[in-house]
Amino acid sequence: MEMGLALGAAIAVSFAGLGGGVGMGQAGGKAVEAIARQPEAGGDIRTLVFITFAFIETLTIYGLVIAFMLVNKIQ
Amino acid sequence: MFGMWDAMITPEGFPLPIPHLVVTEWAIILVLAVFAYSASRRMELVPTGLQNVLEWLVTFTYDFFTSLIENEDAAKKWAPLLSTFFMFIIISNYSGLIPGAAHVSGFQPPTSNWNVTCTLALITAFTVQLAGFQTHGIHYLGHFISPNPVMLPLNLLEEITHPLSLTVRLFGNIFGEEMVYAFMLAMVPFLIPTALMALSLLLGGIQAIVFTLLSANYIAASTGHGH
């Protein structure tokens, strides 16, 4: 039971982090490309990419919260 | 786990238990109030010292929010709320880094608790609806059935998920960072956690920016021209 909880927490946080990391990497890379090509649009792009990161990050944080709930149950 | 409600101040004959969290929040509010009062007490045409800082902060946040919210009146009306959000969140995120703060039993940054972030997110949610009604009047209700009345449940769901995601994002980030820091401190007590503290300095600032940015975005969506 406890091992299942621990494994569940680990799987939740690792898969959430994996997906979020891939997505953020792609979005951040494209944003850097865009700013390098057109530095005068940097401010707008930065705001937009911040919002995008926030949305991606939410999904990762959902996994983290599930992991915390599971770890809380272990004791 | 961190003590959620076990750290309480219970003076004799005072039945209401006050969590440490609330005391920390009061301290943050006091700091902000004293700063605002002392900076604007004796205002001059050519600003010096604290007044300079406050004027820079006000003009910067005002320009930022007017560039984000296309409706000028709404931006002017809600910019003070959003900049207060920003200052409150950034100070409470950084309050975990104050030297010696960890020695106070039951201390935790206010934003690392569900209840605080949920309150902030609910304020945003109600502000969004209020701003929408103030700008569009009764026509604001039309946006709930905007492309098609079939979309009504989805639109309502969206209004619920906005504060939920705001809550979880801020809470999860700050709480997760604190937990990682605690684990790290238990494993390697010296030197290594310092790098993590530098990282959390960055993270706290970014989370404060993201919360205000998204709040401004939601207000912009509800006060802008609908589809």
Interface residues (C-beta under 8 A of the other chain):
Chain A: T47 F50 I51 F53 A54 F55 E57 T58 I61 Y62 L64 V65 F68 N72
Chain B: M1 L68 S165 V168 R169 F171 G172 N173 F175 G176 M179 I206 I209 V210 L213 L214 N217
